[in-house]
Amino acid sequence: MRYRQARHDEPLIMDLANICEDEPITIKLPEHLARKGGLNIPTLQESEVVRHYTVLSQMNFGVDSGFYPLGSCTMKYNLKISEEIANMVKASMLHPDQPEAMIQGTLQVMHELQEMLCEIGGMDAVTLQPAAGAHGEFTGMLITKAYHKKRNDDQRTEVIMPDSAHGTNPASAAMAGYDVITIPSKDGMVNLEALESALSEKTAAFMLTNPNTLGIFETDAVKIASMVHDAGALMYYDGANFNAIMGKTSPGKMGFDIVHFNLHKTFGTPHGGGGPGAGPVGVVKRLESFLPIPVVEKEGSVFKLRYDRPDTIGKVQGYYGNWGVMLRAYIFIRLHGGDGLRQISERAVLNANYLMKKVEATMDVPYPGLKKHEFVASASCMKDRGIRALHIGKRLLDFGFHSPTVYFPMLVEEALMIEPTENASKATLDAYADTIASVCAEEPDILAGAPYNTSVRQISEKEAAKNLILSYKMMMEKES
Ligand SMILES: *Cc1c(COP(=O)(O)O)cnc(C)c1O
């Protein structure tokens, strides 16, 4: 053996302990925190531990295990190069209290990401702070409040949205203290007459997703924007469906004032199971001064964190936001470039429409016509046979496919919301449509008991919501 065994107290790779070569960081454990005795944990062979975690990893379903067309969630492939870069020591071991001079490269990535998102969204300024789409919505609602307040326009207490809105929209508006006014859709789109009668001097903002949650592009967006602006209110764009429009159009062009981006959806960063994510918010010029602090700015060739913004709504997140997610989104955008992003949207829309045509052979797809990146099918025609959308979703798991989103949007009965994304090959789309057809032809009893081939069989939805078991230990206690 050429190498001697490393002592337990010496670092194996120097760089892990020295992020900045010029100023090595030494960490000394205070005496009272030092462990006095041995650790009381099971001792296992490394091979047993590896097997344990490998089996655990295989009990789950992810974008790397199979087709995952979970509508609205945009479960696309996450570039492995992004993982490698984001896990590099200089990216992952940064401390938010490091001085600006030490993290110029980090601030540069943040600044360039802000500029790229401005361009994609047709906005003038972006904050990267919010931790998710819903958090971006809440930030946007706080900006809306600050804007009206600054103009002494204090009677604006209502936020309007269509009944196709994602549940986070009303929740965010309500959390910011607004009364939520929901208007019914017409042919799956905003009903202009309903909007006209809902708008008043009490309206603070109108929230819209475009294309909406039915995958339909709201062709009246520009008209809607002028109606809302004439009423003195702001236009909020829920950007969760950006994957359909990148490089084709932008919320700015449609007349929106505030936009959130779901970096974890559109820009290929891993998500699911509650995080991590990032929901940057873009605004037009007249709202820029309200953005959260700090803002990353460039002065000459130096990047700075700026706090001197008198109109700011303050901070919405500890420190600067989810840096790891920002870095992955930056890599995604840089690797694809503008043309690449446009091609992603074109492919996502093509895939959705191709799959829709095939699925139409088995299920109804309400609201006919071309869709954007996703479509909503309905299993209501099979309800009298005892087959429900939920059963179809569960049964698909037995064939290695993830379920579509079910029972959303609420305006379609027995809804299955399918979003293939740009990553699906024609063979995958064909196999998915064929599997849906064969599953729907099965005995209803078989469907109702599915899934059979997964590590966890059908769970009780009620128990999972009311009595969630979060640890192995809790499971053991429950069983004993
Ligand atoms: C996912 C989604 C949101 C919320 O975004 P999160 O990042 O999950 O908080 C809002 N609106 C729509 C249409 C979505 O699909």
PDBQT file of the ligand as one rigid body, heavy atoms in Angstrom, charges set to zero:
ROOT
HETATM    1  C1  LIG A 501     -46.920  24.596  -9.535  1.00  0.00    +0.000 C 
HETATM    2  C2  LIG A 501     -47.868  25.698  -9.758  1.00  0.00    +0.000 A 
HETATM    3  C3  LIG A 501     -47.933  26.791  -8.880  1.00  0.00    +0.000 A 
HETATM    4  C4  LIG A 501     -47.192  26.849  -7.559  1.00  0.00    +0.000 C 
HETATM    5  O1  LIG A 501     -45.822  26.724  -7.698  1.00  0.00    +0.000 OA
HETATM    6  P1  LIG A 501     -44.919  26.044  -6.546  1.00  0.00    +0.000 P 
HETATM    7  O2  LIG A 501     -43.545  26.276  -7.042  1.00  0.00    +0.000 OA
HETATM    8  O3  LIG A 501     -45.309  24.614  -6.471  1.00  0.00    +0.000 OA
HETATM    9  O4  LIG A 501     -45.211  26.774  -5.276  1.00  0.00    +0.000 OA
HETATM   10  C5  LIG A 501     -48.783  27.841  -9.200  1.00  0.00    +0.000 A 
HETATM   11  N1  LIG A 501     -49.532  27.806 -10.315  1.00  0.00    +0.000 NA
HETATM   12  C6  LIG A 501     -49.505  26.759 -11.180  1.00  0.00    +0.000 A 
HETATM   13  C7  LIG A 501     -50.359  26.796 -12.413  1.00  0.00    +0.000 C 
HETATM   14  C8  LIG A 501     -48.668  25.668 -10.924  1.00  0.00    +0.000 A 
HETATM   15  O5  LIG A 501     -48.633  24.641 -11.759  1.00  0.00    +0.000 OA
ENDROOT
TORSDOF 0
